[in-house]
Amino acid sequence: MASQAFCLRDVGASLLILGLSLASVTIAKADEPVSPPNSPGRFLPPFPQVRPRRPPTPEELEIIKERQREREAEYAARPKPAPLTGIVPGEVVGDAFGSSAYLIENAWYEIVNGKDVRVYAGAMRFDRSSQVEYDPLTVHGFVVIEIGRPGEPGFRGEQLYTPTAVGSLRIIAAKGNILTLQSRQGNKFSLNVQTEELTPLR
């Protein structure tokens, strides 16, 4: 009997200690949201208060402008790639005349006496006024010589056609200002870029 009383006394003491421990635990209020255990919000700090940005002061504006000027000067000082010269494939030239009415086989670029000189070789695809289509094998070939840049003062352009319908022209060689061209039918021509003369070769 004494042992039972001793055990009951030990159990009572344990319950008393447990009750005091639970009383010291702070219980969350019902109106406060409780994040689930795996909620990201449990591990993130509260968002900082974002204040409206004030406009920059005149001194700060001047610093921003100075940095912009420095970036522009640095970009201007970078070495520029050399201009594309020599014989250029038609795919690179693209639609040089802004119209699909022209077939441009290839071109030749050079700087002569400080001016840009471009020669385009090819033929007409079709006549826009009559809507007549041309066969590149039997059409008159042409070259277009442009000196200077389009839209700038002193710009000049000249268009020369082959005397007979020998097909579209292609530049096959260049030596100085003398270009050699060949038609789709195999006829060869010499073009003097300086005198703007297109001469058949035998």
C-alpha distance (Angstrom), angle and dihedral (degrees) to the residues before:
residue distance angle dihedral
M1 . . .
A2 3.77 . .
S3 3.80 90.2 .
Q4 3.82 91.1 52.5
A5 3.81 90.9 52.1
F6 3.78 89.9 48.3
C7 3.83 90.9 52.5
L8 3.79 92.9 47.1
R9 3.79 89.5 50.5
D10 3.84 90.7 53.2
V11 3.83 91.0 48.7
G12 3.78 91.5 49.9
A13 3.80 91.4 50.5
S14 3.81 90.5 50.4
L15 3.79 91.9 50.5
L16 3.79 90.6 49.0
I17 3.81 91.7 52.4
L18 3.81 91.1 46.7
G19 3.80 91.5 50.3
L20 3.80 92.1 51.6
S21 3.81 90.8 49.3
L22 3.81 92.1 51.7
A23 3.78 91.4 47.4
S24 3.82 90.2 58.2
V25 3.84 92.2 56.4
T26 3.83 113.2 99.7
I27 3.78 110.7 -126.1
A28 3.85 116.1 -143.3
K29 3.77 115.2 -116.5
A30 3.77 116.6 -110.5
D31 3.82 93.4 -123.2
E32 3.83 93.9 55.0
P33 3.84 113.6 89.6
V34 3.76 115.2 -122.9
S35 3.81 118.3 -147.3
P36 3.78 116.7 -134.1
P37 3.81 114.7 -110.5
N38 3.85 94.5 -102.0
S39 3.81 96.4 40.7
P40 3.83 113.5 129.4
G41 3.76 88.6 -138.2
R42 3.79 89.8 70.3
F43 3.79 90.8 66.4
L44 3.85 102.2 36.6
P45 3.79 124.2 86.1
P46 3.80 116.8 -121.0
F47 3.82 115.6 -84.6
P48 3.81 112.4 -94.0
Q49 3.74 118.2 -116.5
V50 3.83 108.2 -99.6
R51 3.75 112.5 -143.3
P52 3.81 122.2 -158.0
R53 3.80 111.8 -94.5
R54 3.73 115.6 -110.9
P55 3.80 119.3 -133.5
P56 3.82 114.1 -98.5
T57 3.76 118.0 -95.9
P58 3.82 120.3 -116.0
E59 3.81 88.9 -103.0
E60 3.81 91.6 53.2
L61 3.81 90.6 47.0
E62 3.78 90.1 53.7
I63 3.81 90.8 50.8
I64 3.82 90.6 50.7
K65 3.82 91.2 49.7
E66 3.81 91.7 47.4
R67 3.82 91.3 52.4
Q68 3.81 89.8 48.9
R69 3.81 90.6 51.6
E70 3.81 90.1 49.7
R71 3.82 91.2 51.8
E72 3.80 91.7 48.7
A73 3.82 91.6 48.7
E74 3.81 90.7 48.8
Y75 3.81 90.9 50.8
A76 3.82 91.7 48.2
A77 3.82 90.6 50.5
R78 3.80 93.4 55.5
P79 3.82 113.3 108.0
K80 3.79 111.6 -100.0
P81 3.81 119.9 -135.8
A82 3.76 115.1 -102.5
P83 3.80 113.5 -97.6
L84 3.78 115.4 -97.7
T85 3.81 108.2 -100.2
G86 3.78 137.1 171.9
I87 3.80 125.9 34.9
V88 3.78 112.1 -13.9
P89 3.85 123.8 -164.4
G90 3.76 118.6 -113.3
E91 3.82 91.9 -116.0
V92 3.81 89.5 61.2
V93 3.79 93.4 45.5
G94 3.80 91.4 52.0
D95 3.76 121.7 -178.8
A96 3.81 94.5 -19.3
F97 3.79 94.6 176.0
G98 3.78 96.6 45.9
S99 3.80 92.4 -119.5
S100 3.78 135.8 91.9
A101 3.82 87.9 -140.0
Y102 3.82 89.0 88.9
L103 3.79 130.0 66.7
I104 3.81 109.8 -151.2
E105 3.80 110.7 -166.0
N106 3.80 95.5 -177.3
A107 3.80 142.5 -44.2
W108 3.79 144.1 -135.5
Y109 3.81 124.1 -135.3
E110 3.78 127.2 -168.8
I111 3.79 140.5 149.7
V112 3.80 110.2 -122.0
N113 3.82 120.8 -177.6
G114 3.80 89.3 -15.2
K115 3.81 94.0 -53.7
D116 3.77 130.0 110.4
V117 3.80 111.3 -113.2
R118 3.78 121.0 -168.6
V119 3.78 128.6 -179.2
Y120 3.81 119.6 -168.6
A121 3.80 119.8 -164.9
G122 3.79 126.2 -162.4
A123 3.80 140.5 78.1
M124 3.78 144.1 -95.6
R125 3.82 116.3 -76.8
F126 3.80 95.2 -163.0
D127 3.79 142.1 -20.1
R128 3.79 108.5 -104.3
S129 3.79 93.3 -157.2
S130 3.82 96.3 52.6
Q131 3.84 97.4 21.8
V132 3.82 89.2 -131.0
E133 3.81 113.1 156.5
Y134 3.81 120.4 -140.8
D135 3.78 128.9 -144.6
P136 3.86 109.5 -127.6
L137 3.81 88.5 -141.0
T138 3.81 96.8 55.9
V139 3.79 104.6 26.6
H140 3.82 125.5 103.6
G141 3.79 108.7 -93.3
F142 3.80 120.7 -134.0
V143 3.77 144.2 -167.5
V144 3.79 125.2 -151.6
I145 3.81 117.5 -153.8
E146 3.81 117.2 -160.8
I147 3.80 122.6 -175.3
G148 3.79 118.1 -168.9
R149 3.77 126.5 -0.7
P150 3.80 123.0 -53.4
G151 3.79 111.1 -102.5
E152 3.80 94.5 20.5
P153 3.82 124.2 108.7
G154 3.81 113.3 -90.3
F155 3.79 94.5 25.4
R156 3.78 111.8 150.8
G157 3.80 133.3 -178.4
E158 3.81 132.2 -171.1
Q159 3.81 129.9 -173.5
L160 3.82 120.5 -156.5
Y161 3.83 126.9 -173.1
T162 3.78 130.9 -158.3
P163 3.84 112.3 -104.7
T164 3.82 91.7 -123.0
A165 3.79 134.3 32.9
V166 3.80 99.4 -96.4
G167 3.79 99.5 144.2
S168 3.76 136.8 -99.6
L169 3.82 116.9 -28.0
R170 3.81 128.4 -124.9
I171 3.83 128.4 -171.5
I172 3.81 108.6 -121.6
A173 3.82 102.5 169.5
A174 3.79 141.7 12.8
K175 3.77 130.1 -162.3
G176 3.77 114.8 173.3
N177 3.79 107.4 -50.8
I178 3.83 93.0 -23.2
L179 3.79 115.7 97.6
T180 3.79 127.1 -169.6
L181 3.80 116.4 -146.6
Q182 3.78 133.3 -173.0
S183 3.79 128.5 -158.2
R184 3.78 125.6 -139.2
Q185 3.81 88.0 -104.0
G186 3.81 90.6 55.8
N187 3.82 99.1 -103.6
K188 3.81 114.2 143.4
F189 3.81 128.5 -144.1
S190 3.77 137.0 -175.1
L191 3.79 120.1 -138.2
N192 3.79 120.9 -161.6
V193 3.80 101.6 -157.8
Q194 3.81 93.1 -166.2
T195 3.81 97.0 51.9
E196 3.83 92.8 29.4
E197 3.81 93.6 -131.1
L198 3.81 123.2 149.0
T199 3.82 110.5 -159.3
P200 3.84 128.7 -177.6
L201 3.83 114.9 -122.4
R202 3.79 123.8 -143.6
